[in-house]
Amino acid sequence: MSTPAAPNAARETPVTRSVSHDERTAPPVIEVSTLTKRYADVTAVDDVSFSVEQGTILGVLGPNGAGKTTMLKAMLGLLVPSDGTVRVCGIDVHAHPARAYRRLGATLEGARNVYWRLTVRENLAFFAGLAGEDVRDPAVRARHDALLDQLGLLDRADDVVNELSRGMKQKVALACALARDVDVAFLDEPTLGLDVESSVDLRRELRRLADDRGLTVVLTSHDMSVVEDLCDRVLVVNHGRLVADDDVTSLVELFRTSAVRVVVDGPLSAATERTIRTDYTVESWETNGDRTRVLVALDDANDVPELAARFVADGGRLVSVNTVEPDLTEAFLQLTGGEDR
């Protein structure tokens, strides 16, 4: 699979989980082929193709208005594409939606996905029943109880959702997406509204479901730490097109340029600033009173002493010189031209 904005080909093997021989030879759980969605003169999704293996946690990133939500809704069959196909577990989502829905769960609007006047347990039973599950079956009840226990909701199972905190409502939405024994879960901002401990617990549970049960997860998040910590693979969408498809480590490595943050107190003449800007790649320059903070990209760490000397040429005092390592946020900004997520 190609990565349009990068020289490295996308890797199909996740980096944070072992992949069995059977998984590598099995057909993809999700297959998206030339997916396109147009609105009059606007192409919201432009010829997107990719596949996802069983048990993969796939992150989808993109600036606001990039087309990622439209793409996910088209993948779920909520929007009819202008062109292309989407298959989940080998089933064409648009040709056979009822069959496809039995294999997937989704939460796209967080707590707004659930019914606040029902109890937690009633919500799970309702969404499981929509797919034809017999919610009176003790096995279904036991599965729901196990899921609620894993999400820390079992002691609130008989509480009306409207009485719960925002974080707990978010957990209920996730539980409803997983209430059926699905193969694929689409999760939009799954950690939104959760405290740090709950977010960590949720990530751990999603990782367990992927590793132990083979659940395939497609998630979006504005929290880069969630994506970096949890996802085996990341898609970056910009202007409706797929601009990157790789594991997190590879995406970061694509933009691994040594960067140095210099902080100096004291005078810094306009001539010195011009010289530094001419001779180096200055990422940012901020002056507050007598203190100046500058981020400089360097290809060779051996250039740091000479760079530091430039900053004290006017008699200033060097406060600190620190190397800055690239992360997923930096890779994302590079791929999307620095646009807001």
N, C-alpha and C positions, 0 to 999 in steps of 0.2 A: 504494500500500500504506500502510496507516495505522500510526501509531506511538502506541499507546494512552496512554503516559505523557507524551507530548510534543506540542506544537502543530504541529510540522513534519511533513509527510508524508515517508515514507521515500523515498530516492532510489535508483533502479535503476541509475544510471550510476556505476561505481566512480570514485574520485577519484585513484587512483595509476596508472592505466593508460589508454591511449587505447582507445576502443571504436569498431570499424568499423560502417559502415552495415549490413552483413550480420548482425553480432552483435545490433544493436538490433532487427532485424526477425525474427531467428530465434526459435523457441520456446524457453522456458526449459529448461535442462538438468535442473533439479530443480524439481518442483512439489509442494508440500505443501498439502493442502486439508482444513481442519477436523479435523486430527489430534487424537485424544483417546485417552487410555489411563487406564482406571480399575482400581483394585484394591479390591474391596469398597466401603467408604465413602470411599476416598481417590482423588482425581483427580490423577494424577501429571503428565499432559499434558492441557491444557484448551483444546480448540478452536483449535489453532495452524494458521495458514495463511501461507505465503510462497512465493516462487519465486526461483530463482537463475539468472542468465545464465551462458553459457559463459565460462570464463576468469576468473571471479570467485574471489577468496579471501575466504571468509566466516568470520568469527569468531563463536563461540557462547559467551556468558558467562552465568553464573548462580551464585548462592550454592550452597553444599553443600545437596543435597536439593531444589533448585529444579525438577528435572525434566529438565534438559538431557541427561543420559546416557540416560534413558528415551526421550526424544524421538529422539536419534540412533540408538538401537537399533531403535526402531520404523521410522525412516527406512531402516535397513539391512535390514529384514525379520526381524530377530532376535527381535522381539516382535510379536505380533499386536495391532493397535490395536483399541480398543473402537469407534471410529468414525473416519471419514476415510480419505483415500487419499494415497499417496506415489508419484510417478512420477519415474523417472530415465531421461533420454533418451527420454521418451515411454512408457516401459514401467512398468506397475503392479508395484511391488516385491513386493506380497503375492500378486497373482494370477499373476504369472509370475516367480518369484524366480530361476530358473536363467538366464533371459534377462537380467534386471537385473544379476545378479552378474558377467556378462561385461563389463559397462560400468563397474564400480566396484571400487575397492580400499579397504581399511580397516585401520587399526591402532588398537585400542581399549584394549589393555592393555600398550602399549609392548613391551619386550623379551620379555614373556611370550607374545607372538604367534608367536614363532619357535621352531624346534626346536634346542635348544642342542647336541644330539649330532651335528647335521649341520654341514657346512661352510657358509660364507656363500653360495658359489655353488650348493650343493645346496639350500639354503633357497629361493633365487630360482627354481630349476628346479622345485621341488616346488609352490610356489604358482602359478607360471605353468602348470604341467601340470594343476592342478586345474581350470583354466578351459578346458582342451582345447588349449592351445598345444603345438606340437611343439618341445620343448626341444632336440631335435637339430638343428633348423634353424639354420644359421649366422647368419641375420639375428636370431634370438632371442638367440643367444649374444652377438652383437655389441651388441645393445641392452642386455643385462644388464651387459656389460663397461663400456659407456659410462656406465650409471647408477652402477655401483660406483666408477668413476673420479671422477664428479662428486661423490660422497659421501665420497671419500677412503678407499675400502675395497678398491680393486683389488689392492693388494699384500697384502691379507689374505683374498683371495677363497677360498683353499683352506685356511684355518684353521677349526678347529671353533669354533662360536659361543661355546661355554662358556669358551674361552680368551681371549675379548675383554673389554675394559673395558666398564663400564656404558654409557658414551657410545657406544661402537662398537656395542654390542648394540642401542641405540636406533636407530642409523643403519641397521642390518640390518633392523629391523622396518619402517622407512620404505621401504627398498629393496624389501622383499617386497610392500608395499602397491602399489608402482609397478612391480612386476616384469612385469605384463601391460600392454598398451597401453590403459590405462583412460581413461575420460573424466572420472571423478569420483573423488576421493580423500577419505576421511573419516579425519582424523588427530586422535587424542586425546593432548594434551600432547606434540607432536612434538619439542620441544626439551628435554624432561625428561632430566636426567642429562648434558647436553652442556656442555662448557666454553664460554666466551664466543666463542672463535674458531669452534668447530664450530657453535654456534648461529647465528652470523652467516652462515656458509657455507650452512647449511641454509635459512635464510630467503632467501638470494640464489637458491638453486637452485629453491625453490618459486616464487619470483617469476618466474624464467626459464621454468619449465614452464607457468605460467599465461599469460605474455605470448606466448611463442613457439609453444607447442603447444596452447594453449587449454584446459589442464587446469583443471578446476573443483575447488577445495579447500574442504572444510568442516573447520574445526579448533576445538578447545577448548584453552584454556591458562589457567593461573593466573598466568602472567607477562604482565602488562599491556603491557610494552614490546614483546613479540612481537606481540601483537594490534595495538597502535598502529602499529608499524613495518610490519607485513606485510599486514594485512587491508584490503580495499577497502570492506568493509561489516561491520557488527556486529549480531548479534541478542542481546538481553538477555532471559533467561527468569527469571521469579520466580513461585513458587507455581504452577508448571505453565503459566503464561500468558506470551505474548509481550508484554513491556512496552516494548520499544524495537526499532526496526529502521531503521538509518541508517548513513551513513558516519561514521568516527571524528571528523572535524572538526565535523560537524553535532551529534553527540552532546555533544561538549565545549562547543560554543557554546550549547547549550540551558541550560547551568548556569554560564555565564560571569558570575560576580559578582566584582567586585574584592574581594580579601582581602588583609589586611595582617597580617604577623607582627611583633609588638612585643616587644622584650626590654629589660627595665629592671632596674637594680641599685639597691638601697636600699629605704627604707620605702615600703609601699603599704598604706594603711589600709583597714579593712573598709568604711568609708563610701565611699572612692574606688572600690573594687571594685564596690559596689552601684550606684553612679552609672553606671559604665561598662557594667555588665551591663544596666542599665535603658535607657540611651540608645543602645546599639549591639547588634548581633547578634554575640554572642561564640561562636565555634565551639569554642574550647578555652582552658583557663586552667590553667597549670601553675606552681607555685611550688616552688623548690628552694633552701632557705636564704634568702638575701637577693635571689636572682635570680628574676624572674617572666617567663614566656613566655606570650604571649596571641595567639591568632589571631582576628581580627575581620573580619567581612564588611562591606564598604562599597559602597554604590551609586554614590558619587561620590568620585573620587580627591582632589578638592579638600578633603575632610573630614579628610585625613591630618594636617595640622598641628594642628588642634583636638584630634584624638584623641591625638596625641603629648603635647600640653600637659596633658591629663588625667592621663597616667601620671606626670608629674614634679611634679604639684601638691603632693605630700607631701614633696618634696625629694629624690626619687630621681634616679638618673643614667640617661639614655636610652642604651642600648648600641647598639641597631640598630632600624631600621624598614624592612622589606622587603615588597615586593609579591609575592603568591603567585598564580601563574597556574594555572587549573584544567587537569586532564588527564583521560585516559580513566578512571583510577582514581576520581577524584572524581565523574565522571559516573555510573560504575557504582554507587558507594555511594549517590548520590542516588536512582538509579532503584530500587535494591533495599532502601532504608531502612537502609543501612549494614551489611548482613549480610555475614558472612564468605563469601568465594568458595569 
